Amino acid sequence: MKYYMSLGSNLGDRGRHLKQARLLLEKAGARILRQSSVYETEPVDYRPQPWFYNQVLEIEIACNPISLLDLVKDIEQRMKRRPAFDKGPRVIDIDILLAEKTVVQTQKLMIPHPRMSFRNFVMIPLSEIAPDLVHPLLHETVTELVRTTGDNSAVRKIEEAPQQLAV
């Protein structure tokens, strides 16, 4: 199944943490199909903390969304994610944004990610790799949603995306 995922880090060597998360996803059987550039982004929700590095991936992996969530939580734990408080600084944050056209609404997991369309740090990198992707609930393309996020937080491209791995 194909998924879109967001990676973020605002502690330590942020770029290395994103790379480590990508490698751990691959080691677990994920194939990275596309990856956005890395962006430096202003914190939202709780501002007095370091800026983030963020990136969006399109992956393919042979597991259902709940199993992928378990894998993501395992990777975060292995990378020693321990925010001091909710929305606080973290070594790594991995979110499942979309799962093809699948909609999941459980207490444990919601796909599409319920806040993705309001966040520049997600939508701008996503628009780089999937501008014409249609949100399964909002029925708008990523490009259309970027224009209406209502998010004024800063997002700066810092590292160009590597040559696309697959199409």
Rosetta constraint file for C-alpha pairs under 8 A:
AtomPair CA 1 CA 60 HARMONIC 5.45 0.50
AtomPair CA 1 CA 61 HARMONIC 5.55 0.50
AtomPair CA 1 CA 62 HARMONIC 5.84 0.50
AtomPair CA 1 CA 63 HARMONIC 6.78 0.50
AtomPair CA 1 CA 64 HARMONIC 7.40 0.50
AtomPair CA 1 CA 99 HARMONIC 7.29 0.50
AtomPair CA 1 CA 100 HARMONIC 7.29 0.50
AtomPair CA 2 CA 58 HARMONIC 6.93 0.50
AtomPair CA 2 CA 59 HARMONIC 5.57 0.50
AtomPair CA 2 CA 60 HARMONIC 4.33 0.50
AtomPair CA 2 CA 61 HARMONIC 6.58 0.50
AtomPair CA 2 CA 99 HARMONIC 5.99 0.50
AtomPair CA 2 CA 100 HARMONIC 5.79 0.50
AtomPair CA 3 CA 58 HARMONIC 5.66 0.50
AtomPair CA 3 CA 59 HARMONIC 5.33 0.50
AtomPair CA 3 CA 60 HARMONIC 6.28 0.50
AtomPair CA 3 CA 61 HARMONIC 7.98 0.50
AtomPair CA 3 CA 96 HARMONIC 7.18 0.50
AtomPair CA 3 CA 97 HARMONIC 7.37 0.50
AtomPair CA 3 CA 98 HARMONIC 5.55 0.50
AtomPair CA 3 CA 99 HARMONIC 4.43 0.50
AtomPair CA 3 CA 100 HARMONIC 6.16 0.50
AtomPair CA 4 CA 56 HARMONIC 6.89 0.50
AtomPair CA 4 CA 57 HARMONIC 5.58 0.50
AtomPair CA 4 CA 58 HARMONIC 4.50 0.50
AtomPair CA 4 CA 59 HARMONIC 6.37 0.50
AtomPair CA 4 CA 96 HARMONIC 6.31 0.50
AtomPair CA 4 CA 97 HARMONIC 5.41 0.50
AtomPair CA 4 CA 98 HARMONIC 5.11 0.50
AtomPair CA 4 CA 99 HARMONIC 6.55 0.50
AtomPair CA 5 CA 56 HARMONIC 5.56 0.50
AtomPair CA 5 CA 57 HARMONIC 5.21 0.50
AtomPair CA 5 CA 58 HARMONIC 6.47 0.50
AtomPair CA 5 CA 59 HARMONIC 7.66 0.50
AtomPair CA 5 CA 94 HARMONIC 6.90 0.50
AtomPair CA 5 CA 95 HARMONIC 5.56 0.50
AtomPair CA 5 CA 96 HARMONIC 4.58 0.50
AtomPair CA 5 CA 97 HARMONIC 5.23 0.50
AtomPair CA 5 CA 98 HARMONIC 7.14 0.50
AtomPair CA 6 CA 54 HARMONIC 7.09 0.50
AtomPair CA 6 CA 55 HARMONIC 5.84 0.50
AtomPair CA 6 CA 56 HARMONIC 4.47 0.50
AtomPair CA 6 CA 57 HARMONIC 6.44 0.50
AtomPair CA 6 CA 93 HARMONIC 7.86 0.50
AtomPair CA 6 CA 94 HARMONIC 5.63 0.50
AtomPair CA 6 CA 95 HARMONIC 5.12 0.50
AtomPair CA 6 CA 96 HARMONIC 6.55 0.50
AtomPair CA 6 CA 97 HARMONIC 6.77 0.50
AtomPair CA 6 CA 122 HARMONIC 6.59 0.50
AtomPair CA 7 CA 18 HARMONIC 6.51 0.50
AtomPair CA 7 CA 21 HARMONIC 7.82 0.50
AtomPair CA 7 CA 54 HARMONIC 5.53 0.50
AtomPair CA 7 CA 55 HARMONIC 5.24 0.50
AtomPair CA 7 CA 56 HARMONIC 6.16 0.50
AtomPair CA 7 CA 57 HARMONIC 7.85 0.50
AtomPair CA 7 CA 92 HARMONIC 7.03 0.50
AtomPair CA 7 CA 93 HARMONIC 5.72 0.50
AtomPair CA 7 CA 94 HARMONIC 4.72 0.50
AtomPair CA 7 CA 95 HARMONIC 6.70 0.50
AtomPair CA 8 CA 18 HARMONIC 6.91 0.50
AtomPair CA 8 CA 52 HARMONIC 6.23 0.50
AtomPair CA 8 CA 53 HARMONIC 5.55 0.50
AtomPair CA 8 CA 54 HARMONIC 4.40 0.50
AtomPair CA 8 CA 55 HARMONIC 6.63 0.50
AtomPair CA 8 CA 92 HARMONIC 5.60 0.50
AtomPair CA 8 CA 93 HARMONIC 4.98 0.50
AtomPair CA 8 CA 94 HARMONIC 6.53 0.50
AtomPair CA 9 CA 14 HARMONIC 5.23 0.50
AtomPair CA 9 CA 15 HARMONIC 7.86 0.50
AtomPair CA 9 CA 17 HARMONIC 6.72 0.50
AtomPair CA 9 CA 18 HARMONIC 6.91 0.50
AtomPair CA 9 CA 52 HARMONIC 5.30 0.50
AtomPair CA 9 CA 53 HARMONIC 5.41 0.50
AtomPair CA 9 CA 54 HARMONIC 6.76 0.50
AtomPair CA 9 CA 89 HARMONIC 7.93 0.50
AtomPair CA 9 CA 90 HARMONIC 6.03 0.50
AtomPair CA 9 CA 91 HARMONIC 5.12 0.50
AtomPair CA 9 CA 92 HARMONIC 4.60 0.50
AtomPair CA 9 CA 93 HARMONIC 6.25 0.50
AtomPair CA 10 CA 14 HARMONIC 5.88 0.50
AtomPair CA 10 CA 50 HARMONIC 5.70 0.50
AtomPair CA 10 CA 51 HARMONIC 5.72 0.50
AtomPair CA 10 CA 52 HARMONIC 4.30 0.50
AtomPair CA 10 CA 53 HARMONIC 6.34 0.50
AtomPair CA 10 CA 89 HARMONIC 5.93 0.50
AtomPair CA 10 CA 90 HARMONIC 5.81 0.50
AtomPair CA 10 CA 91 HARMONIC 6.11 0.50
AtomPair CA 10 CA 92 HARMONIC 7.49 0.50
AtomPair CA 11 CA 50 HARMONIC 7.19 0.50
AtomPair CA 11 CA 52 HARMONIC 7.99 0.50
AtomPair CA 11 CA 89 HARMONIC 6.42 0.50
AtomPair CA 11 CA 90 HARMONIC 5.71 0.50
AtomPair CA 11 CA 91 HARMONIC 4.94 0.50
AtomPair CA 12 CA 91 HARMONIC 6.88 0.50
AtomPair CA 13 CA 17 HARMONIC 6.30 0.50
AtomPair CA 14 CA 18 HARMONIC 6.42 0.50
AtomPair CA 14 CA 52 HARMONIC 7.43 0.50
AtomPair CA 14 CA 53 HARMONIC 6.02 0.50
AtomPair CA 14 CA 91 HARMONIC 7.34 0.50
AtomPair CA 15 CA 19 HARMONIC 6.34 0.50
AtomPair CA 15 CA 53 HARMONIC 6.84 0.50
AtomPair CA 16 CA 20 HARMONIC 6.07 0.50
AtomPair CA 17 CA 21 HARMONIC 6.19 0.50
AtomPair CA 17 CA 91 HARMONIC 6.83 0.50
AtomPair CA 17 CA 92 HARMONIC 6.60 0.50
AtomPair CA 18 CA 22 HARMONIC 6.31 0.50
AtomPair CA 18 CA 53 HARMONIC 7.92 0.50
AtomPair CA 18 CA 54 HARMONIC 7.95 0.50
AtomPair CA 18 CA 55 HARMONIC 7.79 0.50
AtomPair CA 18 CA 92 HARMONIC 7.32 0.50
AtomPair CA 19 CA 23 HARMONIC 6.21 0.50
AtomPair CA 20 CA 24 HARMONIC 6.13 0.50
AtomPair CA 21 CA 25 HARMONIC 6.18 0.50
AtomPair CA 21 CA 75 HARMONIC 7.05 0.50
AtomPair CA 21 CA 79 HARMONIC 7.99 0.50
AtomPair CA 21 CA 92 HARMONIC 7.75 0.50
AtomPair CA 22 CA 26 HARMONIC 6.28 0.50
AtomPair CA 23 CA 27 HARMONIC 6.05 0.50
AtomPair CA 24 CA 28 HARMONIC 6.19 0.50
AtomPair CA 24 CA 75 HARMONIC 6.84 0.50
AtomPair CA 25 CA 29 HARMONIC 6.63 0.50
AtomPair CA 25 CA 30 HARMONIC 5.42 0.50
AtomPair CA 25 CA 31 HARMONIC 7.96 0.50
AtomPair CA 25 CA 75 HARMONIC 7.80 0.50
AtomPair CA 26 CA 30 HARMONIC 4.54 0.50
AtomPair CA 26 CA 31 HARMONIC 5.87 0.50
AtomPair CA 26 CA 32 HARMONIC 7.21 0.50
AtomPair CA 28 CA 71 HARMONIC 7.96 0.50
AtomPair CA 29 CA 61 HARMONIC 6.19 0.50
AtomPair CA 29 CA 62 HARMONIC 7.67 0.50
AtomPair CA 30 CA 59 HARMONIC 6.14 0.50
AtomPair CA 30 CA 60 HARMONIC 5.60 0.50
AtomPair CA 30 CA 61 HARMONIC 4.57 0.50
AtomPair CA 30 CA 62 HARMONIC 7.74 0.50
AtomPair CA 31 CA 59 HARMONIC 5.42 0.50
AtomPair CA 31 CA 60 HARMONIC 5.15 0.50
AtomPair CA 31 CA 61 HARMONIC 6.37 0.50
AtomPair CA 32 CA 57 HARMONIC 6.81 0.50
AtomPair CA 32 CA 58 HARMONIC 6.05 0.50
AtomPair CA 32 CA 59 HARMONIC 4.43 0.50
AtomPair CA 32 CA 60 HARMONIC 6.55 0.50
AtomPair CA 32 CA 165 HARMONIC 7.09 0.50
AtomPair CA 32 CA 166 HARMONIC 7.98 0.50
AtomPair CA 33 CA 57 HARMONIC 7.54 0.50
AtomPair CA 33 CA 58 HARMONIC 5.46 0.50
AtomPair CA 33 CA 59 HARMONIC 5.31 0.50
AtomPair CA 33 CA 60 HARMONIC 6.93 0.50
AtomPair CA 33 CA 164 HARMONIC 7.30 0.50
AtomPair CA 33 CA 165 HARMONIC 5.54 0.50
AtomPair CA 33 CA 166 HARMONIC 4.95 0.50
AtomPair CA 33 CA 167 HARMONIC 6.59 0.50
AtomPair CA 34 CA 57 HARMONIC 5.79 0.50
AtomPair CA 34 CA 58 HARMONIC 5.07 0.50
AtomPair CA 34 CA 59 HARMONIC 7.09 0.50
AtomPair CA 34 CA 129 HARMONIC 6.67 0.50
AtomPair CA 34 CA 164 HARMONIC 5.54 0.50
AtomPair CA 34 CA 165 HARMONIC 5.90 0.50
AtomPair CA 34 CA 166 HARMONIC 6.49 0.50
AtomPair CA 34 CA 167 HARMONIC 7.44 0.50
AtomPair CA 35 CA 55 HARMONIC 7.21 0.50
AtomPair CA 35 CA 56 HARMONIC 5.86 0.50
AtomPair CA 35 CA 57 HARMONIC 4.41 0.50
AtomPair CA 35 CA 58 HARMONIC 6.28 0.50
AtomPair CA 35 CA 129 HARMONIC 6.77 0.50
AtomPair CA 35 CA 161 HARMONIC 6.44 0.50
AtomPair CA 35 CA 162 HARMONIC 7.48 0.50
AtomPair CA 35 CA 164 HARMONIC 7.06 0.50
AtomPair CA 36 CA 55 HARMONIC 5.74 0.50
AtomPair CA 36 CA 56 HARMONIC 5.40 0.50
AtomPair CA 36 CA 57 HARMONIC 6.44 0.50
AtomPair CA 36 CA 125 HARMONIC 5.52 0.50
AtomPair CA 36 CA 126 HARMONIC 6.99 0.50
AtomPair CA 36 CA 128 HARMONIC 6.11 0.50
AtomPair CA 36 CA 129 HARMONIC 5.88 0.50
AtomPair CA 36 CA 160 HARMONIC 7.72 0.50
AtomPair CA 36 CA 161 HARMONIC 5.16 0.50
AtomPair CA 36 CA 162 HARMONIC 7.99 0.50
AtomPair CA 37 CA 55 HARMONIC 6.33 0.50
AtomPair CA 37 CA 56 HARMONIC 7.98 0.50
AtomPair CA 37 CA 125 HARMONIC 6.81 0.50
AtomPair CA 37 CA 128 HARMONIC 7.88 0.50
AtomPair CA 37 CA 157 HARMONIC 6.71 0.50
AtomPair CA 37 CA 158 HARMONIC 7.43 0.50
AtomPair CA 37 CA 159 HARMONIC 5.49 0.50
AtomPair CA 37 CA 160 HARMONIC 4.59 0.50
AtomPair CA 37 CA 161 HARMONIC 3.81 0.50
AtomPair CA 37 CA 162 HARMONIC 7.40 0.50
AtomPair CA 38 CA 53 HARMONIC 6.37 0.50
AtomPair CA 38 CA 54 HARMONIC 5.68 0.50
AtomPair CA 38 CA 55 HARMONIC 5.01 0.50
AtomPair CA 38 CA 125 HARMONIC 7.81 0.50
AtomPair CA 38 CA 157 HARMONIC 6.08 0.50
AtomPair CA 38 CA 158 HARMONIC 5.84 0.50
AtomPair CA 38 CA 159 HARMONIC 5.03 0.50
AtomPair CA 38 CA 160 HARMONIC 6.68 0.50
AtomPair CA 38 CA 161 HARMONIC 6.95 0.50
AtomPair CA 39 CA 52 HARMONIC 7.95 0.50
AtomPair CA 39 CA 53 HARMONIC 5.46 0.50
AtomPair CA 39 CA 54 HARMONIC 5.20 0.50
AtomPair CA 39 CA 55 HARMONIC 6.44 0.50
AtomPair CA 39 CA 121 HARMONIC 7.68 0.50
AtomPair CA 39 CA 125 HARMONIC 7.49 0.50
AtomPair CA 39 CA 155 HARMONIC 6.29 0.50
AtomPair CA 39 CA 156 HARMONIC 5.26 0.50
AtomPair CA 39 CA 157 HARMONIC 4.27 0.50
AtomPair CA 39 CA 158 HARMONIC 5.37 0.50
AtomPair CA 39 CA 159 HARMONIC 6.93 0.50
AtomPair CA 40 CA 51 HARMONIC 6.62 0.50
AtomPair CA 40 CA 52 HARMONIC 5.51 0.50
AtomPair CA 40 CA 53 HARMONIC 4.54 0.50
AtomPair CA 40 CA 54 HARMONIC 6.35 0.50
AtomPair CA 40 CA 155 HARMONIC 5.85 0.50
AtomPair CA 40 CA 156 HARMONIC 5.15 0.50
AtomPair CA 40 CA 157 HARMONIC 6.32 0.50
AtomPair CA 40 CA 158 HARMONIC 6.40 0.50
AtomPair CA 41 CA 51 HARMONIC 5.67 0.50
AtomPair CA 41 CA 52 HARMONIC 5.09 0.50
AtomPair CA 41 CA 53 HARMONIC 6.18 0.50
AtomPair CA 41 CA 54 HARMONIC 6.89 0.50
AtomPair CA 41 CA 121 HARMONIC 6.18 0.50
AtomPair CA 41 CA 153 HARMONIC 7.40 0.50
AtomPair CA 41 CA 154 HARMONIC 5.70 0.50
AtomPair CA 41 CA 155 HARMONIC 4.53 0.50
AtomPair CA 41 CA 156 HARMONIC 6.36 0.50
AtomPair CA 42 CA 47 HARMONIC 7.76 0.50
AtomPair CA 42 CA 51 HARMONIC 5.06 0.50
AtomPair CA 42 CA 52 HARMONIC 6.46 0.50
AtomPair CA 42 CA 153 HARMONIC 5.75 0.50
AtomPair CA 42 CA 154 HARMONIC 5.31 0.50
AtomPair CA 42 CA 155 HARMONIC 6.64 0.50
AtomPair CA 43 CA 47 HARMONIC 5.26 0.50
AtomPair CA 43 CA 48 HARMONIC 7.95 0.50
AtomPair CA 43 CA 49 HARMONIC 7.01 0.50
AtomPair CA 43 CA 50 HARMONIC 7.31 0.50
AtomPair CA 43 CA 51 HARMONIC 5.68 0.50
AtomPair CA 43 CA 52 HARMONIC 6.61 0.50
AtomPair CA 43 CA 153 HARMONIC 7.62 0.50
AtomPair CA 44 CA 153 HARMONIC 7.20 0.50
AtomPair CA 45 CA 87 HARMONIC 6.79 0.50
AtomPair CA 46 CA 87 HARMONIC 6.27 0.50
AtomPair CA 46 CA 88 HARMONIC 6.95 0.50
AtomPair CA 49 CA 88 HARMONIC 7.36 0.50
AtomPair CA 49 CA 89 HARMONIC 6.32 0.50
AtomPair CA 50 CA 89 HARMONIC 7.10 0.50
AtomPair CA 54 CA 121 HARMONIC 6.58 0.50
AtomPair CA 54 CA 122 HARMONIC 7.68 0.50
AtomPair CA 54 CA 125 HARMONIC 7.92 0.50
AtomPair CA 55 CA 122 HARMONIC 7.68 0.50
AtomPair CA 55 CA 125 HARMONIC 6.14 0.50
AtomPair CA 56 CA 122 HARMONIC 7.03 0.50
AtomPair CA 56 CA 125 HARMONIC 5.70 0.50
AtomPair CA 56 CA 126 HARMONIC 5.79 0.50
AtomPair CA 57 CA 126 HARMONIC 7.94 0.50
AtomPair CA 63 CA 67 HARMONIC 5.96 0.50
AtomPair CA 63 CA 68 HARMONIC 6.27 0.50
AtomPair CA 64 CA 68 HARMONIC 6.26 0.50
AtomPair CA 65 CA 69 HARMONIC 6.18 0.50
AtomPair CA 65 CA 99 HARMONIC 7.26 0.50
AtomPair CA 65 CA 104 HARMONIC 7.95 0.50
AtomPair CA 66 CA 70 HARMONIC 6.35 0.50
AtomPair CA 66 CA 109 HARMONIC 7.19 0.50
AtomPair CA 67 CA 71 HARMONIC 6.28 0.50
AtomPair CA 68 CA 72 HARMONIC 6.11 0.50
AtomPair CA 69 CA 73 HARMONIC 6.17 0.50
AtomPair CA 69 CA 96 HARMONIC 7.42 0.50
AtomPair CA 69 CA 109 HARMONIC 7.61 0.50
AtomPair CA 70 CA 74 HARMONIC 6.19 0.50
AtomPair CA 71 CA 75 HARMONIC 6.23 0.50
AtomPair CA 72 CA 76 HARMONIC 6.19 0.50
AtomPair CA 72 CA 94 HARMONIC 6.48 0.50
AtomPair CA 72 CA 95 HARMONIC 7.86 0.50
AtomPair CA 73 CA 77 HARMONIC 6.12 0.50
AtomPair CA 74 CA 78 HARMONIC 6.08 0.50
AtomPair CA 75 CA 79 HARMONIC 6.11 0.50
AtomPair CA 76 CA 80 HARMONIC 6.33 0.50
AtomPair CA 76 CA 81 HARMONIC 5.35 0.50
AtomPair CA 76 CA 92 HARMONIC 6.24 0.50
AtomPair CA 76 CA 93 HARMONIC 6.85 0.50
AtomPair CA 76 CA 94 HARMONIC 7.30 0.50
AtomPair CA 77 CA 81 HARMONIC 5.48 0.50
AtomPair CA 77 CA 82 HARMONIC 7.89 0.50
AtomPair CA 79 CA 91 HARMONIC 7.18 0.50
AtomPair CA 79 CA 92 HARMONIC 7.11 0.50
AtomPair CA 80 CA 91 HARMONIC 7.07 0.50
AtomPair CA 81 CA 90 HARMONIC 5.88 0.50
AtomPair CA 81 CA 91 HARMONIC 5.49 0.50
AtomPair CA 81 CA 92 HARMONIC 5.99 0.50
AtomPair CA 81 CA 93 HARMONIC 7.66 0.50
AtomPair CA 82 CA 90 HARMONIC 6.47 0.50
AtomPair CA 82 CA 91 HARMONIC 7.71 0.50
AtomPair CA 83 CA 87 HARMONIC 7.42 0.50
AtomPair CA 83 CA 88 HARMONIC 5.33 0.50
AtomPair CA 83 CA 89 HARMONIC 5.67 0.50
AtomPair CA 83 CA 90 HARMONIC 5.18 0.50
AtomPair CA 84 CA 88 HARMONIC 6.03 0.50
AtomPair CA 84 CA 89 HARMONIC 7.26 0.50
AtomPair CA 95 CA 113 HARMONIC 7.73 0.50
AtomPair CA 96 CA 111 HARMONIC 7.16 0.50
AtomPair CA 96 CA 112 HARMONIC 7.78 0.50
AtomPair CA 96 CA 113 HARMONIC 6.65 0.50
AtomPair CA 97 CA 111 HARMONIC 6.28 0.50
AtomPair CA 97 CA 112 HARMONIC 5.37 0.50
AtomPair CA 97 CA 113 HARMONIC 4.75 0.50
AtomPair CA 97 CA 116 HARMONIC 6.87 0.50
AtomPair CA 98 CA 102 HARMONIC 7.55 0.50
AtomPair CA 98 CA 111 HARMONIC 5.73 0.50
AtomPair CA 98 CA 112 HARMONIC 4.86 0.50
AtomPair CA 98 CA 113 HARMONIC 6.79 0.50
AtomPair CA 99 CA 103 HARMONIC 7.48 0.50
AtomPair CA 99 CA 111 HARMONIC 6.90 0.50
AtomPair CA 99 CA 112 HARMONIC 7.30 0.50
AtomPair CA 101 CA 135 HARMONIC 7.99 0.50
AtomPair CA 101 CA 136 HARMONIC 5.66 0.50
AtomPair CA 102 CA 111 HARMONIC 7.32 0.50
AtomPair CA 102 CA 136 HARMONIC 7.51 0.50
AtomPair CA 103 CA 110 HARMONIC 7.56 0.50
AtomPair CA 103 CA 111 HARMONIC 5.30 0.50
AtomPair CA 103 CA 112 HARMONIC 6.29 0.50
AtomPair CA 103 CA 136 HARMONIC 7.36 0.50
AtomPair CA 104 CA 109 HARMONIC 6.73 0.50
AtomPair CA 104 CA 110 HARMONIC 5.21 0.50
AtomPair CA 104 CA 111 HARMONIC 4.81 0.50
AtomPair CA 104 CA 112 HARMONIC 7.24 0.50
AtomPair CA 105 CA 109 HARMONIC 6.20 0.50
AtomPair CA 105 CA 110 HARMONIC 4.60 0.50
AtomPair CA 105 CA 111 HARMONIC 6.51 0.50
AtomPair CA 106 CA 110 HARMONIC 6.05 0.50
AtomPair CA 110 CA 114 HARMONIC 6.66 0.50
AtomPair CA 112 CA 116 HARMONIC 7.71 0.50
AtomPair CA 112 CA 135 HARMONIC 7.68 0.50
AtomPair CA 112 CA 136 HARMONIC 7.48 0.50
AtomPair CA 112 CA 137 HARMONIC 7.77 0.50
AtomPair CA 115 CA 119 HARMONIC 6.83 0.50
AtomPair CA 116 CA 122 HARMONIC 6.16 0.50
AtomPair CA 116 CA 123 HARMONIC 6.85 0.50
AtomPair CA 117 CA 122 HARMONIC 7.74 0.50
AtomPair CA 117 CA 123 HARMONIC 6.46 0.50
AtomPair CA 117 CA 145 HARMONIC 6.23 0.50
AtomPair CA 117 CA 146 HARMONIC 7.37 0.50
AtomPair CA 117 CA 149 HARMONIC 5.94 0.50
AtomPair CA 118 CA 123 HARMONIC 7.90 0.50
AtomPair CA 118 CA 148 HARMONIC 7.86 0.50
AtomPair CA 118 CA 149 HARMONIC 4.42 0.50
AtomPair CA 118 CA 150 HARMONIC 6.45 0.50
AtomPair CA 118 CA 151 HARMONIC 6.27 0.50
AtomPair CA 119 CA 123 HARMONIC 6.12 0.50
AtomPair CA 119 CA 149 HARMONIC 6.23 0.50
AtomPair CA 119 CA 151 HARMONIC 5.97 0.50
AtomPair CA 120 CA 124 HARMONIC 5.47 0.50
AtomPair CA 120 CA 146 HARMONIC 7.11 0.50
AtomPair CA 120 CA 149 HARMONIC 6.76 0.50
AtomPair CA 120 CA 151 HARMONIC 6.02 0.50
AtomPair CA 120 CA 152 HARMONIC 7.75 0.50
AtomPair CA 120 CA 153 HARMONIC 7.05 0.50
AtomPair CA 120 CA 155 HARMONIC 7.00 0.50
AtomPair CA 121 CA 125 HARMONIC 6.85 0.50
AtomPair CA 121 CA 155 HARMONIC 6.36 0.50
AtomPair CA 122 CA 126 HARMONIC 6.11 0.50
AtomPair CA 123 CA 127 HARMONIC 5.89 0.50
AtomPair CA 123 CA 142 HARMONIC 6.90 0.50
AtomPair CA 123 CA 145 HARMONIC 7.56 0.50
AtomPair CA 123 CA 146 HARMONIC 5.79 0.50
AtomPair CA 124 CA 128 HARMONIC 6.52 0.50
AtomPair CA 124 CA 146 HARMONIC 6.61 0.50
AtomPair CA 124 CA 155 HARMONIC 7.98 0.50
AtomPair CA 125 CA 129 HARMONIC 6.98 0.50
AtomPair CA 126 CA 130 HARMONIC 5.80 0.50
AtomPair CA 126 CA 131 HARMONIC 7.04 0.50
AtomPair CA 126 CA 142 HARMONIC 7.22 0.50
AtomPair CA 127 CA 131 HARMONIC 4.25 0.50
AtomPair CA 127 CA 132 HARMONIC 7.85 0.50
AtomPair CA 127 CA 142 HARMONIC 5.70 0.50
AtomPair CA 127 CA 143 HARMONIC 5.91 0.50
AtomPair CA 127 CA 146 HARMONIC 7.50 0.50
AtomPair CA 130 CA 142 HARMONIC 7.06 0.50
AtomPair CA 131 CA 141 HARMONIC 6.71 0.50
AtomPair CA 131 CA 142 HARMONIC 5.17 0.50
AtomPair CA 131 CA 143 HARMONIC 5.10 0.50
AtomPair CA 132 CA 141 HARMONIC 5.22 0.50
AtomPair CA 132 CA 142 HARMONIC 6.04 0.50
AtomPair CA 132 CA 143 HARMONIC 6.57 0.50
AtomPair CA 133 CA 141 HARMONIC 5.27 0.50
AtomPair CA 133 CA 142 HARMONIC 5.73 0.50
AtomPair CA 134 CA 138 HARMONIC 7.96 0.50
AtomPair CA 134 CA 139 HARMONIC 5.76 0.50
AtomPair CA 134 CA 140 HARMONIC 5.28 0.50
AtomPair CA 134 CA 141 HARMONIC 4.22 0.50
AtomPair CA 134 CA 142 HARMONIC 6.31 0.50
AtomPair CA 135 CA 139 HARMONIC 5.20 0.50
AtomPair CA 135 CA 140 HARMONIC 5.64 0.50
AtomPair CA 135 CA 141 HARMONIC 6.14 0.50
AtomPair CA 135 CA 142 HARMONIC 6.97 0.50
AtomPair CA 140 CA 144 HARMONIC 6.08 0.50
AtomPair CA 140 CA 145 HARMONIC 6.50 0.50
AtomPair CA 141 CA 145 HARMONIC 6.26 0.50
AtomPair CA 142 CA 146 HARMONIC 6.14 0.50
AtomPair CA 143 CA 147 HARMONIC 6.85 0.50
AtomPair CA 144 CA 148 HARMONIC 7.00 0.50
AtomPair CA 145 CA 149 HARMONIC 6.21 0.50
